[in-house]
Amino acid sequence: MSIAKPAAPPAMAFADWLLLIALSLVWGGSFFFSKVAVAELPPLTIVLIRVGLAAAALLPVLWLAGQGLPRDRGTWAAFFGMGMLNNLIPFCLIVWGQTRIGSGLAAILNATTPLFTVLVAHVLTADEKMTPKRLAGVLLGLAGVVVLIGPQVLGGLGGEVTAQIAILGAALSYAFAGIFGRRFRGLPPMVTATGQVSATSLMMLPIVCLVDRPWSLPMPSGTTVLSLVGLALLSTSLAYVLYFKLLARVGATNTVLVTLLIPPSAMLLGHLVLGEILSGRAWMGMALIGLGLIALDGRLFAKLWRAAGSPGQATSS
């Protein structure tokens, strides 16, 4: 697979923001689904079922769409690399970490992904360099996540250091995956998503057989089975189709902003669908996240800057 040097990622259009919000909704469910499943199944088995079911769901859809998986070795090598960085490593680390720390702290640690991505992209790319505006936007958004979920969850920092390092390791792996995934811009998003989860399934199968011996595990409950189905179909199959579509359109540093949107998306769903009450702290956190995203987008601040500078320009002329 020949890889051309990618052009500079365009500014995010309104449709891109809608895709990012949709991705935050379906991806955000993974924390809930995983927390339910990990009560009955070991982490590696959960990851295998997640990617295996996702591949089984995407393959017939790909066939019905008249598309097929590439057959050249270069593309499959890239699928395996992407599967390692974007699935195998972070999924295992997050699911294992959630056996030891709460979902709130895990979500905050996972929300460091854009910060890691900005740093990794600055080192490894020529067209997604770090700027003060981008760094300020990420830090604002991260502060918003902490305020939104509640600073009290940070009291758990240091209690389970290994689990926290695992979640941060997953965030760093996602950052590298975002940069690595730029090479798939020439492939349809559904093809890339299917190839990635298929490659991950092939890597996970022997590991799970050796470590977990899944045939010896008790049958999970109906609730766990439903959580696994949601994890595979919504938080993996659909999520990765949206992910690779965004990655091709707006670049890595914009796509991983989804991790900042996952906590507010989950809380807004609870408010709108379940009637849960949002505290003033929650609204303040969402406002900070919104400011961070506006700073990252840059267009509103640029317009305000030009508007503020126009009278002076007129006077000097």
C-alpha positions, -999 to +999 in steps of 0.1 A: +000+000+000+016+032-011+012+060+014+012+096+002+022+124+026-011+137+040-021+172+035-027+195+064-060+186+081-088+211+073-107+230+099-137+211+112-169+218+095-204+216+111-209+181+098-175+170+113-186+183+147-218+163+144-198+132+135-176+138+166-206+141+189-221+109+174-188+091+180-187+104+216-222+089+222-215+054+209-179+053+222-189+066+256-210+035+262-179+014+262-171+024+298-205+014+310-207-019+290-171-029+301-179-021+338-209-045+336-191-072+318-159-072+339-180-083+369-184-117+354-157-122+327-119-117+326-106-086+307-089-105+278-120-125+271-141-093+270-117-078+245-118-109+223-156-110+223-158-073+217-136-073+186-147-107+174-184-098+174-175-065+158-157-082+130-185-107+125-210-079+122-189-057+099-179-084+074-214-091+060-222-054+059-190-048+039-200-076+015-236-062+011-221-028+004-201-043-025-168-037-008-140-062+001-110-064+023-076-057+006-054-088+000-019-072-002+005-078+027+013-041+032-023-032+040-027-062+063+005-054+081-009-019+087-042-034+099-023-055+125-003-024+136-035-004+139-053-032+157-024-034+182-023+003+189-060+011+187-076-021+201-054-047+217-033-025+239-058+001+250-088-022+254-069-046+276-054-018+297-087+000+302-108-031+310-081-043+334-078-008+349-116-007+355-114-038+377-094-016+402-106+020+398-139+037+392-154+047+358-152+084+367-114+084+373-109+061+343-128+086+321-107+115+333-074+096+327-087+085+293-095+122+285-057+129+285-057+113+250-059+146+231-030+160+252-009+130+243-019+132+207-010+169+204+025+160+218+029+129+196+017+147+165+041+175+171+070+151+171+060+127+144+041+148+118+048+178+097+012+191+094-003+187+129+022+207+150+014+219+185+003+255+187-005+276+219-041+277+208-043+239+205-026+232+238-048+258+256-079+242+241-069+207+252-060+219+288-093+237+290-112+207+279-093+184+303-101+208+332-138+207+321-138+169+323-124+170+359-150+196+369-178+178+352-171+144+367-162+159+401-128+168+415-135+143+444-126+114+421-091+127+420-089+117+456-084+082+443-052+092+426-023+072+441-046+045+456-043+022+426-013+035+408-008+006+385-044+007+373-041+045+367-008+040+348-026+014+327-054+039+317-028+065+309-009+039+288-041+033+269-045+070+262-009+071+249-016+041+227-047+058+213-025+089+205+000+068+185-029+050+168-044+083+157-011+092+140-006+057+126-042+057+112-035+086+089-022+061+064-057+047+058-070+079+042-072+062+008-095+033+021-132+035+028-138+039+066-158+006+067-130-013+051-104+001+076-127-006+106-134-042+094-097-049+087-086-035+121-110-055+143-104-086+122-067-083+127-072-077+164-094-108+167-067-129+151-041-116+176-063-119+206-076-155+200-044-174+209-037-151+239-072-156+254-070-194+248-037-196+267-045-172+295-082-173+302-092-208+288-127-193+280-143-228+276-138-233+313-156-201+323-192-201+336-219-189+313-224-151+317-258-137+327-282-121+302-272-086+314-235-093+306-244-108+272-264-077+263-235-055+275-211-074+253-234-070+223-236-033+229-199-031+234-193-049+200-220-034+178-222+002+191-190+010+208-168-009+184-183-016+149-202+017+145-177+037+165-148+027+143-166+035+111-172+070+124-136+072+138-119+064+105-143+087+086-133+115+109-096+106+108-095+109+070-114+142+071-099+162+100-067+145+112-057+128+144-055+157+168-091+167+159-105+132+160-093+123+195-112+153+209-139+127+212-125+117+246-133+152+259-169+148+247-176+114+261-183+124+297-207+153+288-224+132+262-231+105+288-244+131+313-266+148+288-281+115+277-289+107+313-305+141+317-326+140+285-335+103+285-335+093+322-344+127+337-313+128+358-306+162+374-274+180+363-257+200+390-242+235+386-208+219+386-218+197+357-229+226+336-197+245+345-176+215+334-195+213+301-190+250+296-152+246+301-152+217+276-171+239+251-146+267+255-118+243+250-134+230+218-140+266+206-104+274+212-092+244+193-115+252+164-102+288+164-126+303+140-148+322+166-118+337+183-103+346+150-135+365+140-136+383+174-099+392+170-105+406+135-136+425+147-117+440+177-088+450+154-109+464+126-115+499+142-078+504+148-070+493+113-095+517+099-080+545+120-045+538+109-055+538+073 
